[in-house]
Amino acid sequence: MIHTYKLDKDGRPTPEPDLLAWARWMGETDRMLAVAHVGEAEVSTAFIGIDMSIGIDMSGGRRKPPLVFETMVFGGLHDGEAMRTATHAAALKAHELTVARLKAGL
């Protein structure tokens, strides 16, 4: 089962079980958080709206927060690398760390 989310007025992910409503919202909303260029690479961070986690923490049976933000590298040596996060703040931090890592040449 696909778990779809949209952002509430405060920027927090909230479940959207109606796929048509979700698709409409995704098409009408600017979901890009940050973009940076480092050499040949572009680092893009956006709200993707689909939970990319497995969902269950097998160590305790607790539900993990949905991973609905993604930082991805396009081009350069790290093309295709991605980091997924659960919150807006964590997504911006992932973007910052990815850009710093690419600038450092790692």
NUBA-456901 format. One record per residue: x, y, z of N, C-alpha, C in turn. Coordinates in steps of 0.2 Angstrom, whole numbers. Example, Ala and Ser with C-alpha at 12.3 -4.5 7.8 and 13.67 -1.06 7.14 Angstrom:
% NUBA-456901
[r [66, -28, 39], [62, -22, 39], [66, -16, 39]]
[r [64, -11, 35], [68, -5, 36], [64, 0, 39]]
END
This chain:
% NUBA-456901
[r [4, -6, 0], [0, 0, 0], [4, 6, 0]]
[r [3, 11, -4], [6, 17, -5], [4, 22, 1]]
[r [8, 25, 4], [6, 30, 9], [8, 37, 7]]
[r [2, 41, 5], [3, 47, 2], [2, 53, 7]]
[r [6, 58, 7], [5, 64, 11], [5, 71, 8]]
[r [2, 76, 11], [3, 82, 9], [5, 86, 15]]
[r [7, 93, 14], [9, 97, 19], [3, 101, 22]]
[r [3, 101, 29], [-3, 106, 32], [0, 113, 31]]
[r [-4, 117, 34], [-3, 125, 34], [4, 126, 37]]
[r [6, 122, 42], [12, 123, 46], [18, 120, 43]]
[r [17, 116, 37], [22, 113, 34], [24, 106, 36]]
[r [19, 103, 40], [20, 96, 43], [17, 91, 38]]
[r [20, 86, 37], [17, 80, 33], [10, 78, 36]]
[r [5, 77, 32], [-1, 74, 35], [-4, 69, 30]]
[r [-6, 64, 32], [-9, 58, 27], [-14, 61, 23]]
[r [-14, 59, 16], [-19, 60, 11], [-21, 54, 8]]
[r [-26, 50, 10], [-27, 44, 8], [-31, 44, 1]]
[r [-34, 50, -1], [-37, 51, -7], [-32, 52, -13]]
[r [-31, 47, -17], [-26, 48, -22], [-27, 54, -27]]
[r [-33, 55, -29], [-35, 60, -33], [-33, 67, -30]]
[r [-36, 68, -24], [-34, 74, -20], [-27, 75, -19]]
[r [-23, 70, -18], [-16, 70, -17], [-13, 72, -23]]
[r [-14, 69, -29], [-11, 71, -35], [-13, 78, -37]]
[r [-19, 80, -36], [-21, 87, -37], [-16, 92, -33]]
[r [-16, 90, -27], [-12, 95, -22], [-4, 95, -24]]
[r [-2, 89, -26], [5, 88, -28], [6, 92, -35]]
[r [2, 93, -39], [2, 96, -45], [1, 104, -45]]
[r [-2, 106, -39], [-3, 113, -38], [1, 116, -33]]
[r [6, 113, -30], [10, 115, -25], [17, 115, -26]]
[r [20, 121, -25], [28, 121, -25], [31, 118, -20]]
[r [34, 112, -21], [36, 107, -16], [44, 108, -15]]
[r [47, 112, -19], [54, 113, -19], [56, 117, -13]]
[r [61, 114, -9], [64, 117, -3], [70, 121, -5]]
[r [75, 118, -8], [81, 121, -10], [84, 118, -16]]
[r [88, 122, -19], [92, 119, -25], [99, 123, -25]]
[r [104, 119, -26], [111, 122, -26], [115, 118, -32]]
[r [120, 122, -34], [124, 119, -40], [131, 119, -37]]
[r [134, 113, -37], [141, 112, -35], [145, 109, -41]]
[r [149, 112, -44], [153, 110, -50], [148, 107, -55]]
[r [148, 101, -57], [144, 98, -62], [137, 96, -59]]
[r [137, 96, -52], [131, 93, -49], [126, 98, -47]]
[r [119, 96, -47], [114, 100, -44], [111, 96, -38]]
[r [111, 99, -33], [108, 96, -27], [101, 99, -26]]
[r [96, 95, -26], [89, 97, -25], [86, 94, -19]]
[r [82, 98, -15], [78, 95, -10], [71, 97, -10]]
[r [67, 92, -10], [59, 93, -11], [55, 89, -7]]
[r [49, 91, -6], [44, 87, -3], [41, 82, -8]]
[r [42, 75, -7], [40, 70, -12], [33, 67, -11]]
[r [30, 68, -5], [23, 66, -4], [22, 59, -3]]
[r [27, 54, -4], [26, 47, -3], [31, 45, 2]]
[r [28, 41, 7], [32, 38, 12], [37, 33, 9]]
[r [44, 34, 9], [49, 30, 6], [52, 26, 12]]
[r [49, 26, 18], [52, 21, 23], [48, 14, 23]]
[r [51, 10, 26], [47, 3, 27], [41, 4, 32]]
[r [42, 9, 36], [36, 10, 41], [36, 7, 48]]
[r [39, 2, 49], [39, -2, 55], [46, -3, 58]]
[r [47, 0, 64], [53, -2, 67], [53, -8, 70]]
[r [56, -13, 68], [55, -20, 70], [58, -21, 77]]
[r [62, -17, 79], [65, -17, 86], [60, -16, 92]]
[r [55, -12, 90], [50, -11, 95], [43, -11, 93]]
[r [42, -12, 86], [35, -12, 83], [32, -5, 83]]
[r [36, 0, 84], [34, 7, 83], [34, 10, 76]]
[r [29, 14, 74], [28, 17, 68], [34, 22, 67]]
[r [38, 21, 62], [43, 26, 60], [39, 32, 57]]
[r [42, 38, 58], [39, 44, 54], [40, 43, 47]]
[r [36, 45, 43], [36, 44, 36], [42, 48, 33]]
[r [46, 45, 28], [51, 49, 25], [48, 52, 18]]
[r [46, 58, 19], [43, 61, 13], [46, 67, 10]]
[r [52, 69, 12], [57, 74, 9], [63, 70, 6]]
[r [65, 73, 1], [71, 70, -2], [76, 75, -5]]
[r [82, 73, -3], [88, 77, -6], [92, 73, -11]]
[r [92, 75, -17], [95, 71, -22], [101, 75, -26]]
[r [106, 71, -28], [111, 74, -32], [110, 72, -39]]
[r [110, 77, -44], [110, 75, -51], [116, 78, -54]]
[r [119, 73, -58], [126, 75, -61], [132, 74, -57]]
[r [137, 74, -60], [144, 74, -56], [145, 67, -54]]
[r [150, 66, -50], [152, 60, -47], [147, 56, -43]]
[r [143, 60, -40], [138, 58, -35], [131, 57, -37]]
[r [130, 57, -44], [124, 57, -47], [120, 51, -45]]
[r [114, 53, -43], [109, 48, -40], [109, 47, -33]]
[r [114, 50, -29], [114, 49, -22], [108, 53, -19]]
[r [104, 49, -14], [99, 53, -11], [99, 51, -4]]
[r [95, 56, 0], [94, 56, 7], [87, 58, 8]]
[r [83, 53, 12], [76, 55, 13], [76, 56, 21]]
[r [71, 61, 22], [70, 63, 29], [63, 64, 30]]
[r [61, 65, 37], [54, 65, 39], [51, 72, 40]]
[r [56, 77, 41], [53, 84, 42], [57, 89, 38]]
[r [53, 95, 38], [56, 101, 34], [63, 103, 36]]
[r [64, 103, 43], [70, 105, 46], [76, 100, 44]]
[r [74, 94, 45], [79, 88, 43], [81, 88, 36]]
[r [76, 90, 31], [77, 90, 24], [82, 96, 23]]
[r [81, 102, 26], [85, 107, 24], [92, 106, 27]]
[r [93, 102, 33], [99, 100, 35], [103, 95, 31]]
[r [99, 90, 28], [102, 86, 23], [104, 89, 17]]
[r [101, 94, 15], [103, 98, 9], [110, 102, 11]]
[r [110, 105, 16], [116, 108, 18], [122, 104, 19]]
[r [121, 98, 22], [126, 93, 23], [128, 90, 16]]
[r [124, 89, 11], [125, 86, 5], [129, 91, 1]]
[r [127, 98, 1], [131, 103, -3], [138, 104, 0]]
[r [139, 103, 7], [145, 104, 10], [150, 98, 8]]
[r [147, 92, 8], [151, 86, 6], [153, 87, -1]]
[r [149, 89, -5], [151, 90, -12], [156, 95, -13]]
[r [156, 100, -10], [161, 106, -10], [167, 104, -7]]
[r [167, 99, -2], [173, 97, 1], [177, 91, -4]]
[r [173, 89, -9], [176, 84, -14], [176, 77, -11]]
[r [171, 76, -6], [171, 69, -4], [167, 65, -8]]
END
